[in-house]
Amino acid sequence: MSTLSVLPVPPSPRDDAINLHRAFKGFGCDTRAVINILAHRDATQRSYIQQEYRTMYSEDLLKRLASELSGKLETAVLLWMHDPAGRDAVVINESLNVARNLEAASEVICSRTPAQLQYLKQIYHSKFGIYLENAIERNTTGDFQKLLLAYVSTPRHEGPEVNREIAEKDAKVLYKAGEKKLGTDEKTFIHLFSERSGAHLNAISSYYHDMYGHSLKKAVKNETSGVLAHALLTIVRCAENPAKYFAKVCHKAMKGMGTDDNTLIRVIVTRTEIDMQYIKAEYLRKYRKTLNDAVHSETSGDYRAFLLALLGPNQK
């Protein structure tokens, strides 16, 4: 459930384009005006605004925003301006080719549904002129590469139906491939995690806990490491409860000294129009503090104002 607050009758894209252009004119940018407009428009409205701006001013709105804004606010707003699939493509491309942040790439890929991944692959190719599979091959190695390639290319059922008999058998197969043997049969983990539906993996987790006394997540942590472990854990956690997973990612980004702003921006911007209400509820339940309050204490200025606008009203 989205936290995006959109006016019942928003201004026309033309009016928004005019007001944005007005915010850019003169000495300095009226960033509050930019935030008040863009943080309250959905993906379709943002697309129309960009089209209208180009038509009226013969200028790319994203390039103008990049020249007018700076720092973390610029990063957040530019990411926000894309539609969900385009945004995912940008994050993955940046993570694989520029920042070398493989965990960010695996988070996006391993938390998306098969339908989302199929569309993402089309958008990635149209934006960057390379197939997502080729980008993964160029920038990753080993079992992590094998898992990502399998995950983006294997058709998976998306419904809630589960064959309990097969799920129980799969739990036993994973135990034999991991904790029961010396060393780990990563191929089996990759095969089952990339081919089974979210509902099926959730059932496997339940059977695993019942039969072996601890969670499948703990088994993954014991048997794998590094980016492979991160990807496998993302898959199983999102199968169980994606909102809880992203609440944990947000908390980790703000925990301790300093804030991992890139992660915080990525999660808030990519989940606002999808399930941020559920993420906020999970955050409050687990950490006894609202996500809004945490963001308020860890950020400042217009950057803080933009993130809080996307998060919507604070919980009581």
Disulfide bonds with the S-S distance in Angstrom:
none
